[in-house]
Amino acid sequence: MDHIVIDRELCARDGICMAECPARIIQEDPEGYPLLAAEDVARCISCGHCLAVCPHAALTLEGVTPAECPPLGNGPALATETVTALATGRRSVRSFRREPVPRDAIERLIDLARWAPSARNGQPVHWTVLDGREKVREAAALVADWFRAVGVYPELVAAWEEGEDRILRGAPHLLVVHAAAEGFRPAADCVIALTTLELAVHGLGLGACWAGYFMAAAGAYDPVKELLDLPDGHQTYGALMLGVPRYRYQRVPPRTAARVTWRA
């Protein structure tokens, strides 16, 4: 099957798919129809722009037809006010209720994060979920061991020894993103995916917080690496505590004014 197939009865020969192709590999054939030459197929990153942008549903990409793709509305998907409320209302939640998050809710969040942008549409992100308080507590204990061994964060180690988890905050779940280290931009891709998921968490009435202490140990402490058991060549690029917030925030706290330099 050809990489792209053009339905000539539907194609308006308007050049939109050619203009939107990031690699500029869709050319015009002698009759004005889009054409992807065989020698250019390897340069296609399968981003789907050509399929998504065609207003006439005339283009099929890698066997995927327009009918198989959910439609978008004609207007903005979200009002500016809604996006503002989401961005300003999210908080880094560190106090969680006892009940776990249903697995289907976590799966829904991870599925949504598949649409986060990635360099060259590489989509390198993998997920490992530490599921349940006991498993997350096991991870926190290993992080505390590492802190104790290297002599850092003595206050966190002391709190842990007194029964207070200030490392993973007693969260019922820990979501870890990882990817092959030799990829094009794996660190950025993983962070963008995790950020996308974190915003969606807020919309489901859940709470999350970046697990910076764990992330440091995951890159340096063998017992944590063994706990995660990542595929060969993979590296941890982010982790997020997840649960049901114990408290409800009532207002938006201040932030430093944006620092912007305009150069015309």
Phi and psi in degrees as a GROMACS rama.xvg file:
@    title "Ramachandran Plot"
@    xaxis  label "Phi"
@    yaxis  label "Psi"
@TYPE xy
-62.6776  151.663  ASP-2
-62.4256  -45.6745  HIS-3
-125.158  144.791  ILE-4
-124.873  130.76  VAL-5
-106.766  125.695  ILE-6
-83.9531  104.038  ASP-7
-68.7202  -20.6332  ARG-8
-74.2284  -24.7418  GLU-9
-99.693  -28.9383  LEU-10
-64.2007  130.067  CYS-11
-94.4302  0.578909  ALA-12
53.683  42.5098  ARG-13
-91.4313  -7.28495  ASP-14
77.075  7.34671  GLY-15
-64.8152  -44.2648  ILE-16
-62.7147  -35.302  CYS-17
-67.2358  -42.3277  MET-18
-67.823  -30.7752  ALA-19
-90.0988  -9.70858  GLU-20
-66.7053  117.543  CYS-21
-59.5619  -34.9622  PRO-22
-89.5992  -4.95571  ALA-23
53.5514  44.074  ARG-24
-103.985  -7.45832  ILE-25
-87.6071  118.251  ILE-26
-109.847  174.992  GLN-27
-100.338  128.257  GLU-28
-80.5375  174.967  ASP-29
-56.9527  -22.4809  PRO-30
-97.4544  3.5222  GLU-31
91.1436  5.04008  GLY-32
-89.3407  152.696  TYR-33
-63.7589  144.63  PRO-34
-145.529  131.132  LEU-35
-111.829  109.913  LEU-36
-67.4891  148.864  ALA-37
-57.0429  -36.832  ALA-38
-72.0934  -11.6667  GLU-39
-100.872  -5.83709  ASP-40
-58.8107  -38.4481  VAL-41
-64.4189  -20.1319  ALA-42
-86.9988  -8.01484  ARG-43
-73.3636  131.799  CYS-44
-98.2989  6.94609  ILE-45
56.3901  37.2773  SER-46
-71.4805  -23.9624  CYS-47
84.9166  5.79028  GLY-48
-57.1865  -44.7168  HIS-49
-62.6434  -40.4404  CYS-50
-68.4443  -40.9611  LEU-51
-75.1551  -30.3146  ALA-52
-89.8583  -19.866  VAL-53
-64.4879  116.795  CYS-54
-75.6769  -6.64462  PRO-55
-109.938  3.17463  HIS-56
52.7573  44.8902  ALA-57
-102.488  -4.10623  ALA-58
-120.652  130.954  LEU-59
-110.76  132.593  THR-60
-117.834  122.013  LEU-61
49.7441  40.1499  GLU-62
83.5977  -4.15301  GLY-63
-92.2406  121.937  VAL-64
-92.646  159.691  THR-65
-56.7649  -33.909  PRO-66
-64.7755  -21.5565  ALA-67
-86.1032  -4.46804  GLU-68
-106.391  128.546  CYS-69
-59.0437  138.499  PRO-70
-76.3792  154.343  PRO-71
-104.29  152.836  LEU-72
-71.4752  165.926  GLY-73
-79.5576  -24.9053  ASN-74
-101.831  -172.749  GLY-75
-63.7019  138.884  PRO-76
-66.2245  -34.7747  ALA-77
-134.498  141.254  LEU-78
-67.8579  149.757  ALA-79
-56.1851  -37.4829  THR-80
-63.1547  -37.5471  GLU-81
-67.3528  -43.4647  THR-82
-64.1142  -40.5372  VAL-83
-61.7349  -43.8784  THR-84
-62.5389  -37.5617  ALA-85
-66.7466  -46.6399  LEU-86
-68.809  -39.0992  ALA-87
-86.1516  -21.8736  THR-88
-88.4506  -18.3616  GLY-89
-70.0163  144.815  ARG-90
-132.592  157.218  ARG-91
-82.0706  104.798  SER-92
-87.5155  126.626  VAL-93
-122.757  2.89395  ARG-94
-122.499  117.317  SER-95
-117.917  147.645  PHE-96
-74.7799  169.084  ARG-97
-71.8241  -34.7394  ARG-98
-70.4324  144.407  GLU-99
-76.8547  164.121  PRO-100
-82.4302  131.606  VAL-101
-55.8099  140.402  PRO-102
-58.8821  -36.1736  ARG-103
-66.046  -27.7708  ASP-104
-70.0697  -40.5499  ALA-105
-65.3203  -42.2552  ILE-106
-62.0793  -38.0389  GLU-107
-63.459  -41.9602  ARG-108
-64.4892  -45.6919  LEU-109
-64.9482  -38.4192  ILE-110
-63.4343  -41.2279  ASP-111
-61.6191  -38.4491  LEU-112
-66.5461  -11.0517  ALA-113
-61.8831  -22.7024  ARG-114
-90.2222  4.44178  TRP-115
-65.5351  143.526  ALA-116
-66.489  150.485  PRO-117
-141.626  151.557  SER-118
-59.1166  128.644  ALA-119
55.0541  24.1977  ARG-120
54.0908  35.6063  ASN-121
-69.2483  -26.4534  GLY-122
45.5387  57.301  GLN-123
-87.0882  -2.28282  PRO-124
-72.4204  132.429  VAL-125
-118.885  155.105  HIS-126
-123.549  139.313  TRP-127
-125.878  128.09  THR-128
-110.973  119.387  VAL-129
-84.8531  111.028  LEU-130
-108.577  116.027  ASP-131
106.132  147.54  GLY-132
-61.071  -37.1348  ARG-133
-64.1207  -41.5171  GLU-134
-68.744  -40.6176  LYS-135
-66.9252  -38.0937  VAL-136
-64.9146  -36.0337  ARG-137
-59.6148  -41.9483  GLU-138
-65.5626  -42.0732  ALA-139
-62.9951  -38.4571  ALA-140
-62.5474  -39.3731  ALA-141
-66.2781  -39.6517  LEU-142
-62.9216  -42.688  VAL-143
-61.1053  -40.1478  ALA-144
-59.9488  -42.5271  ASP-145
-66.4767  -43.2968  TRP-146
-59.0854  -42.3836  PHE-147
-63.6713  -41.0754  ARG-148
-69.0514  -38.0808  ALA-149
-95.0793  -3.59267  VAL-150
75.0632  34.7155  GLY-151
-118.812  159.942  VAL-152
47.8193  55.6137  TYR-153
-60.9427  -28.9756  PRO-154
-67.3767  -33.6362  GLU-155
-72.1068  -38.6806  LEU-156
-64.2873  -43.0496  VAL-157
-62.0624  -42.4034  ALA-158
-63.045  -41.8511  ALA-159
-61.4209  -43.449  TRP-160
-67.3386  -20.8347  GLU-161
-94.1746  4.99553  GLU-162
95.2597  8.4237  GLY-163
-108.55  121.644  GLU-164
-90.454  99.1568  ASP-165
-100.674  10.2271  ARG-166
-95.8602  -54.7639  ILE-167
-119.453  10.905  LEU-168
57.1912  25.4237  ARG-169
65.1658  23.5289  GLY-170
-65.1559  146.778  ALA-171
-80.3309  -13.8424  PRO-172
-145.432  149.031  HIS-173
-132.486  119.706  LEU-174
-99.4996  123.786  LEU-175
-116.769  130.64  VAL-176
-106.433  138.73  VAL-177
-148.138  162.873  HIS-178
-159.438  166.66  ALA-179
-63.4484  127.916  ALA-180
-65.6844  -24.7672  ALA-181
-86.1262  8.83513  GLU-182
-67.3566  178.888  GLY-183
-71.7562  -52.567  PHE-184
-143.694  59.1716  ARG-185
-63.7915  -37.0279  PRO-186
-63.2087  -48.8785  ALA-187
-64.214  -42.5415  ALA-188
-60.6981  -43.0968  ASP-189
-67.5801  -41.1348  CYS-190
-65.319  -40.8142  VAL-191
-63.6181  -42.5531  ILE-192
-62.8527  -42.6603  ALA-193
-69.4003  -35.5816  LEU-194
-65.7683  -41.8465  THR-195
-59.3808  -45.1196  THR-196
-64.0105  -40.1158  LEU-197
-62.4363  -38.2496  GLU-198
-65.6375  -38.835  LEU-199
-67.6671  -31.6192  ALA-200
-54.006  -43.5383  VAL-201
-60.1246  -39.2831  HIS-202
-68.8613  -19.1783  GLY-203
-96.6821  7.16066  LEU-204
75.4744  19.4424  GLY-205
-103.895  175.773  LEU-206
-132.362  151.545  GLY-207
-149.281  160.95  ALA-208
-153.421  138.112  CYS-209
-65.1256  133.831  TRP-210
-98.0332  74.5122  ALA-211
-64.5419  -40.0104  GLY-212
-62.0946  -43.1568  TYR-213
-64.5637  -42.112  PHE-214
-59.2836  -39.2301  MET-215
-63.682  -44.5832  ALA-216
-69.072  -34.4418  ALA-217
-63.9377  -24.3515  ALA-218
-93.3474  -6.38519  GLY-219
-132.904  -17.4045  ALA-220
-114.699  116.799  TYR-221
-57.235  -41.7011  ASP-222
-59.6775  -33.8541  PRO-223
-69.3379  -41.3489  VAL-224
-60.6401  -39.9705  LYS-225
-66.7147  -36.5658  GLU-226
-62.2893  -42.4674  LEU-227
-73.4698  -35.1723  LEU-228
52.1278  54.4925  ASP-229
-72.8437  158.37  LEU-230
-59.3106  153.712  PRO-231
-54.6691  134.259  ASP-232
85.6774  -4.39988  GLY-233
-88.672  152.581  HIS-234
-132.502  145.615  GLN-235
-78.7113  130.486  THR-236
-120.321  -2.07885  TYR-237
179.876  157.355  GLY-238
-152.183  145.904  ALA-239
-136.989  122.391  LEU-240
-72.3463  141.731  MET-241
-140.793  139.088  LEU-242
-177.32  -171.922  GLY-243
-91.2631  123.724  VAL-244
-60.3764  139.511  PRO-245
-77.8192  -32.6055  ARG-246
-122.606  158.755  TYR-247
-110.07  125.682  ARG-248
-76.55  146.209  TYR-249
-109.997  -17.1248  GLN-250
-155.765  167.873  ARG-251
-94.5936  119.279  VAL-252
-75.8422  164.225  PRO-253
-71.9476  159.891  PRO-254
-134.502  155.091  ARG-255
-60.7584  140.328  THR-256
-59.8481  147.289  ALA-257
-60.7358  136.857  ALA-258
-103.185  108.945  ARG-259
-128.976  135.563  VAL-260
-117.461  122.219  THR-261
-98.1128  130.386  TRP-262
-126.272  112.626  ARG-263
